[in-house]
Amino acid sequence: MSALPLRRSTRLASAARVLTAGKAARNSVKHTEDTEAAAIDSPRPAKRARKAKTRTQVKVASEDSGKKLVDDVEDEVPKPKRVRPKAVLVEPVPTDFAPRAVNAWKIGPHVSGAGGVENTIVNAAAVGANAFAVFVKSQRKWVSSPLTSESIASFKSRMKAFGYSPSHILPHGSYLINLGNPDEEKREKSYQCFLDDLKRCEELGLHLYNFHPGSSVGRATTEESLSFIAECINRAHEETKAVVIILENMAGAGSVVGSHFSELGEIIKQVENKSRVGVCLDTCHTFAAGYDIRTKDGWNDTMTEFEREIGPQYLRGMHINDSKAALGSKKDRHQNIGLGELGLTTFAHILSDPRTKDIPLILETPAFDTTTTPGGDVWRKEIEVLNRFSTLAKEKDADLEGWTAEIAAVVKKASVATDAKGRKVSTGKRKTRKRNAKKLEEGEEEEDSEDEESV
């Protein structure tokens, strides 16, 4: 069937639409040309120029009218990326910090290794430390990323540049480790974590490694747990070269072993290579376990028992902490120097005793984060006060009351410090310290308390 002829009015309307479309297209082209010419005569501001677009005219055939219309097609030009120059890192040097005291008693804190283990050296120098402790990996993970060759090289280079001796650095083992666990599978898991710590110490060129002996978890006798620990140490000696394994005395909570000197002595008796084993004496743990070291006579009596049960040659380091808990409480609650149950007098006779010379004396006191070094202000003052004891002709010359007040003032200031928004900077707890035991794997320690049920 042939198409019916369109009515005259319909043909006129269609023609009008075609003419209108053509006129609109021509006007669009003219507007585009005028706009581009204006842009040449009056360029846009530099900021808007970044958003300029290149317009390309493309001819498109119109199927409806048979006329050729021109449309604008915009080709976006991608905005160039701005590359910011990298900040130039300046390697810290000893002259960036105040000179450290020259002292036969090597005092310093357990410093942060955030950003790389090499940063521990800078953090120690910033507070005037002559010794320090460090975690060589995360203390809350069974497996951690290996140390990078860059970190190892930087650590060794800074050790040399800042004049720190490897024998005055006391790395602390993972809190997960329990070599006294009677469960063979769990003990093996702990051993592998323990061995990894030791190998990291060797990579860094460190001589000592301190750890918590462990716990029977209530499923073995104390004697059995002590034997398990000694077996693991003997095995580790076979798989490593030279690091000395340091047993830390404990406060005695629950089924934790190592709070009595006789228990540490028994472990050492079963260790074959006795040149690679030693003891770290924690003042807070010692006091909590029932050894009264507050007087000079009490300290000497304690050391007499230590030498009888263990041997004087095995004292390879100390943790210098005051105690929040009472004598014999079996509670591991660290307090700032002079502000706890021990008092500053205790540290006066400890830091004038020749037996504590030339070994790492590590502060594990409550720390308060500052804008620079975690715990910086508090530790700096504690180190300064403790260093004074070695310069005294007589212990009675110490201004114990005045020095205690100095520490208390710094602790008070740090504990109430707030940031720009008025929020408290720190509660005194460190991120590197132990958290709630119930939230950690198989009984990690509570804050400042012992691993009774670690794996």
Steps between C-alpha positions, in 0.01 A plus 500: 500500500643841398555766765217750533598858404554724800260777556628847406499618863703200612764555226534865597543413871769242419690745279483760774652257749790422261569868438490573873742216575741616231490855625564384858798293387649793306450725801672239723801487269517879485475520882783248536723690258425831674574346840834359383598835346411678822707252695801584285453875546417475872665190653347351815670528839775249564290303752218451248748434222575164662143399425510613133361254248595446137198518273499305173231559236366184344257502211204270545252422220136561587282216388177693545567801278796399285678812626841487667503612859802567716515390863760585758682206648717570803821308546599522868868570561604320824624737769871441563580350840699715733800315638607624839870479567592247767614638830871463552561289811791618706683224685505577874839543663610508866540879496124530445456406866638602837819312598443183701640472852823305533413233755604145587134422574329466161144627538228535236138413418319249282458723195262490208603347169212651303601558140790257516729345758769752406288775656554354848852642502379853428224467761752384759741784423215752526451420871868478590508120532823301521308173460161401365261213438308427182260252343658350189151425362138533607463360851140396424542300181626148451636586156629841391650634179877451481734788569595678179861528393459880509383494865781267603765713329357822645481349850865394492611830353317701766627276780852589393428868439332549838753292690269233642647164599306182409563376855293792634196427283250258655237385246178370656332184379143457382236485773344200324793270575455230765777241489369341821170383351457121532298490176760398242327662203457834677852488638635445148303799376656709778844363421480604134403853606786496753750379239388767254569767764851364554579496129383858465737598782782335309406686181521828692831410664354498853651288779212457747137388495266520800176302536243382754569132581138387489229320691387147574143620423395282794553178302853408604722521805740791537792261456359369171452853366856596597630199307294592192649850507857369532443257210384785277802712593737213422329448166517872418872506578547232235307703242660840567856624531571736787201683652485466881151397618391697806238364742290769668390443860122520543257631762350157568134529396309174447698222339777724361847360568820692569398719793739321737874517441521125557275440196718711273804323640346162416445600137861614471623172651331315213637731229804346332670815368505717810696776328184583306248531783438766763241675716326838489395619845181708496473714815119509492476122449759437770305708752164349401647149540587574863861623490519822704762714327394837643795527737868452429509199732193355329660548159823335612308206652311459172820503298657247736214260424529578129868413502438182697210368291606628157851644503630860480633452146148446367370851575497641146236773523233665714157655459486810720139552607320620809194301614136599543434177690615405850784267604417137420180590313601293195361783289704646216401867510772740390519853638720798421831517685458621858121520484416144604547258787874474444581869514810678374715367786489153343660624180760699690671185628437298183665765281799532727563124511798391285312179413258700284768681299536462123178301446180634341274657766167536324211724600156347441321773690164646388553713193312802372499579129624841393519662159856373462613189683252268676568537870768756427456754777443243775783268400740789451440616857519146647831437322634835616412428864632142495828615346555731797548207739828396337649846558433508874784454747251349744147371459379727780591803289206432269211745516245219483200715582591771251585256221179307553309827473674572168385169354149543641468843339597373155270198532211723605554736210525216246198314638264796461635621165236561235513555127374801305141372523516456874522121491725322746827412333571181692380283783854399586470167322722426205388335180799272537391387846265215582125540467203317645587132531151378414515668160831347403580154377488232770572722796745773418578724792283771635655847486821481704419148616633155430425236240328238709337320211702590193521232236 
